[in-house]
């Protein structure tokens, strides 16, 4: 992926993961669909995904700076 696409991908991923992590969007959606049993496991998925996407953004910024 070129640097701009990688940066956009990482930024969108961070924003979506942060929205789902810090607001009750997934709690409401999972409760409405009937999958509220998975609400307890959201932190195990969302927090690492935020960190991974932050790493992608950092990598894109560093690689963009060196070009």
Buried (B, 14 or more C-beta within 10 A) or exposed (E): EEBEEBBBBBBEBBEBBBEBBEEEEBBEEBEEEEEEEEEEEBEEBBEEBBEEBBEBBEBBBEEEEEE
